[in-house]
Amino acid sequence: MDDFGKLAWQELEARRAAKRQLFWLHFTIWALVGVLLFVIWLLATPHVMPWFLIPIFAWAIFLGGHAAYVFILHSPQEILVARQRDAEKDRKS
C-alpha cells in the first residue's frame, strides 16, 4: 500500500474512533437521564404507572440506531479502503 493508502486508512480509523466515542457519550447520557427519571418517579409518584419507561424506551430506539450506524454499517469508502488493504496484505504474504 502506498503512502496515500496508509493515510486514507489512518483517517478512516480516526473517524471510526470518533464515532465510537460519540456513541459511548450518547449511551452514558441516556443511562444518566434514565436514572434521573427513575429517581423523580420514585420520589414523586411511586404508586402510579412507571411513566419513566416511555421516554427511556423511545430514546433506546434511537440509541440502537446509533449503535448500528457506528458498529455495523460501513460507508462505501471504508469498504473500498479495507479491500485495498486486505489485497495488499495478501500480496505480501
PyMOL commands that set and color helices and strands:
alter all, ss='L'
color gray80, all
select helices_A, chain A and resi 3-44+53-71+76-92
alter helices_A, ss='H'
color red, helices_A
deselect
rebuild
show_as cartoon
